[in-house]
Amino acid sequence: MGQWTKRALGVAAAGILAVAGTAVLAPTSSEASTAPHRAQVSGPGVSTSFWLTTAAGAVYSFGVPSYGSPAGPLNKPVVTVTPTPDHRGYWMAATDGGIFSYGDAHFYGSTGALTLNKPIVGMAPTPDGAGYWLVASDGGIFSFGDARFYGSTGAIVLNRPVVGMAPTPDGAGYRLVATDGGIFSFGDAHFYGSTGAATLGDPVERVVSTTSGSGYWIVEQNGTAMPFGDATGQSPPPMGLVFTPVTPGDRAVLFAFQQLGKPYIWGGNGPLGYDCSGLVLASWSHAAGITFARVANDQYHTAGVPVSLENLQTGDLLFWGDSQTDWTSVYHTALFVGGNRIVEATGDHVQLNALDQWGSNAVMPNGRRP
């Protein structure tokens, strides 16, 4: 039935996670564009701490505490969750620029009362946390508190809409990022490369600066972080992501997120609880209308098509077994989220974990894409 008894429980998302988404001024998104290796089974480039929110404002926490979330229905959907510089709080911003503050995040203003040309899509705090910028999908910038204006793409026709921004460490500049990973630099922000010419698995959601300012990560909504400059070989700091389902795999993972904290039940198919193979089957069948075999080893043998571990996408099935060449030895399965993370039914409940928490020796040589 896809049990998980071969390893002791490792890193878990403790408790229920409250409920885890161009034209150019500096070098263009096609100039010096490089597509870094995107294998996520292990290694650097993975944020081990993050907040993940949905458009409705529900917050999932992993490796960091949850400081709260909006109560009741929202006037406009949430588009970003942005940590304070010390990561002891966060802001959430809606498409109209309405701001929700939690933990040590303070309110400095909003665009909630303005008529915007384009919706707000991202937010970034100043280095001291005493202000922030809001950015619209056309790259228009709104400054609050001690945030200063250094330029925008508001008057430019973009190939792809802007989705996020990040300040330099001294607050004297910032970078904007588009959905294809194209980068726009302003003030003292320098350009170190982009994913503008690459084929990505999930939409880009944000750019995150290194502490030196001499590099950055371009981050997909599933947490996959692609390094540039001196970000190479490092792991990103805690970040916030909004998970908006785009592909069938995204929808399957979002369904699995909604099961977080439910008990592990041998043979469980939901909704009260699941075993590992029951969770992945329910996630794909309920969210995407796709069904396949019920038991983990049969899923590895027949579900969808095989996919290499270097080309995993959100929602792909991953497997563990006693023999890398014998499909009948498979004893566990999970859904790949991105950024070295999986959602799985293991231990005593459904949880969000690191893919390589038990090492990678038992991971089967390929995943499956239903």
N, C-alpha and C positions, 0 to 999 in steps of 0.2 A: 504493500500500500504506500511505499515511499516513506519509510520511517527514517529517523535521523538519530541513530543510537551509537554510531561508530566513533563520535568525537564528543568531548566535553564541551558544554556551551561556552562560547568565547564572548566577544564584545556584543552587547545587545543594546537596543534602544530601550532603556529601562522604562517601565510603565507604559501607559497608553500615550502615544504622541498625539497632542491635542488635535484632533480631528479623529518626507516627504514622500517659472515659466517667466549711387553714391559718387556722387561727385565728391571731389576731395580738395581739402585746403592744404594739408601737409602731404606726405607721400600718399599716393592713392592706394586703394585696397588691392590693386593688382601689382603695385611696385614692391619688389623684394618680398613678395608673398611666399610663405613657406607653409607646408602642411606637415606639422610634426606627427610623429608616429602616435597612433591613437590606441594602442593596446592598453587595456585597463585591468588585466588580471592581477597585477601587483606593481609596486614601484612608486616613485614620486609622482607628483602632479595630482594628488588626490586630497581633497579637503576632508578631514575626518570629523569636522565639526560644522554643522550647518543648520539653518532654519529653512523649512520648506513650507510655502503657503499656497493656498488655492485662491481662485478669484473671489470666492465667497468669504475669504479672510480667515479660514481655519489654518492653524499653525501646527506643523510637525517639527519636533526638535530631535536632533541627533548629536549627542556629545556635548550639548549645551542646554541650559535651562530654557523653558518657555516662560516668557514674561507676560503673556496675555494675548488676547485677540478680540476683535470686535464682537459685541453681543447683538444678535438679531440681524435682520436683513440689511444690506447696504444699499445706498442710493446708486452707487457706481461700483464696478468690480475693482478689486485690488490688483495692482500690476507690479508691485515690488515690495519686498521686505528688506530693509537696509539696516545692518547692525551699526550701533554707535562705535566710535573708535576703540573703546575699551571692551567691546562686546558684552556689556552688561545691560543692554537694552536694544531696542530697535524701533524704527519707524516703519509704518506701512502706508503706502500712498495709493490712492485710487485714480482712475482715469481722468477725473476732473481736478486732480491735484489736492483733494481732501487728504489730510494727514491724521494718522492715528499714532500716538506715542506710548511706548511701554518701557518699563525698567527705568534706566537713567536717560532715556531719550526725551529731550525737551521740544516744545512746539515753538517755532519761530515764524510761522506764517504759512499760507497756502494759496493756491489759485482757485480754491473752491468757489469763490464768488465771481470769478472772471469767465468771460466767454472765450474759449480757446479755439484757435484755428485747427489745432490737432490735439489729440488726447495725450495726457502725460503717460510716459512709458517707463521712466526710471528716476532714480534719486541717488544722491551721493552726499555724505556728510563732509564738512570741512575737517581738517586734521585734529582740531581741538574739540570737535563736536558742538561748537557754539553756532552752528549754522548749517545750511545745506543748499544744494542745487536740486531743482527739478528739471527734467528734460522731456520734451515732447517728441513725438514720432518723426517730426521734420527736423529735429535737432535744435529747436528753439529752447533757450535756457532761461530759467527763472531763479533768481538768487535771493536767499533769505538769511537773516542773522549776519554773521561775518563772512559769508560767501561772496566772492567778487566775480564779476563777469569778465571773461577773457575771449569771448567769441562764440559763434554758433554756426550751424548749417541751415538756419531758418530760411535764408533767401536762396538756397541752392536746391535744384531738382535732384533728388537722390535716386540711385538705382535700387536701393533697399532701405526700408525705414530704420531709423535709429531705435535701439531698444534699451540702452544703458549707458552709464558714464562712470568714471572714476577719477578722483583728483590725484595730483602728484602729492608726495609726502609733505611738501612745504605749503600746499594749498595755493600755489602760484600758477596753477594750470590744471587742465583736465583733459581726459580723452573720452570721446564718444565711440560707441561700437554699434554697428548695424547688424541686422539679422543674419547676414552672410559672414560676419566677422570682420568686415571692413572697419578700419580705425581712422578717426579724425583727431588730430592733436591741436591743442590750444595752449597759450601761455608757455610755461617752461616744460610742457610735456613733449617727449620725443617719441618718434616712431621706430618700433623694433620689428615689425612684421605683422601679418594678418592672416586670416583664413579666407580672405575674400575669393581666392581662386580654388578653394578646396571643396570637396563634397562632404558635407557634415551629416551626422546621423540625426541629431535633434536641432531645433533652432538655437542660435546663440541668444543668450539672455543678458550677459553682463561682461564687463571687463574689470579686472581686479589688479591693482598696482602692487608691486613688490615694495618692501619697506624702504629700499634705496631709491625707488623711482626709475631705476634703470632696466625695467622689464615689467611684464604684466602677463596675466593669464586671460585668455578668452574662454568664457565658460558657457557651455550649453545648458539648457534648462534642466537636464538630468544630472548635472553636476560634473560632467566630463570637462576637465580643465586643460587647455592647450597652452603651453608656456612659450614665451618669447623674451628675448634679452636675458637678464640674469634670473628670470623665473625658472629657467631650465634646471632640473634636478632638485627643485624645491617643491614643497606642498603649499597650496594656497591657505590663507588665513580663514577663520570662520566666515561664512557668507550666508546670505539669504537668497532663496530662489523661489520663483513662482512656477508651479508646474501646471501647464496648460496642455491638455491632450491634443496632439496633432495626428499621430499615427495610431493604428490599431494597437500596437505595442504600448504606446503611451496610455491608452485607455485601459488596457489590461493592468498596467502598473498602478494607475490611479485607483482602480477597483481594489487592488491588493492593499494599497495604503489605507483604504477605508475599513479594512479588516484588522488593522494593527491592534494588538492587544487582545484579540480574541483567543480563546484557548486552543492549544494543540489537542486534537482528538484523533486517535487512530481511526482511519477510515472516514474521517470527517469531510463532508462535501459542503458544509455551510448550511445556513448562515450562522449557526451558533458557534461553530469551530471547524478547524480544518487539520488534515495532515498535509505533508508537503506537496504531494502530487494533486491532492484535492484542491489546494489553494491555487496552483497554477492553472488547473483546468477550469475552475470556477471563474478565475479572473479573465481568461480568454473567452469563455463561453458567454458570460454575462455582459462583458464590456464590448466585445467585438463580434459576437455571434459565431465564433470559431470553436469547434470541438475536436477532440482527439482522444487518444487512449487514456485510461484512468490511472494506471500504475506507472511509477517512475521509470522502470526499465523499459516498459513498452513505449513510453513517451520518448525516451532517448532513441529508440529503435525506429519509430514511425511518425512522430509528430512533425508535420511541416517539412522543412528542408534543413539540412545541416548548415551551420555557419561557423567559420573559424573564430577562435577566441580573440583574434586581432580585429575582427569586424563585427563585434557584438553591437546590437542596438537595443534601445529600451524595449523591454517586454520579451526579449529572447529568453529561452529556457536554458538553464545551466544544470549540469549533472555531476554527481560524485559517485565513484564506483571503486571496487576492489581491484579491478583489472582494466587497464586502459584500452584493451583490445576485445573485451567481452561485454557486450551490452547487457547480458543477463546479470552482471555483477553490480549494476547501478542500484544504489540504495537511497539517494536523496536528489531532490530537484528544487530549484528556486527560480525566481524571475530576476533578470538583470535589470538594474535601474540605470546605471551609468556611473562614471567616476569611481569605479571599484566597489560599488554597493549593490546589494541584493535585497529583495524582500522575500521572506520565507516563513513557513511554519516549521518551527524547530523548538527544542526545549519544551517549554510549557505554554508558548503562545506564538502568535504571528508577530514578527519583528523585522526591523530594518538593520542590516548588518554589513560589515565589510566582507567582500568576496573572499579575501585571502586570510580571514581570521584564524582558520585552522591550517594554513599553508595551502599550497596549490598542488601537492603531489597526487591527491585523489581526484582532482577535477578532471572530468573526461575531456578528451582532446578537441571536442567541438560542442557547440550549443545547438539548439534547434529553433527555427523561426516558424511558428504556426502559420 
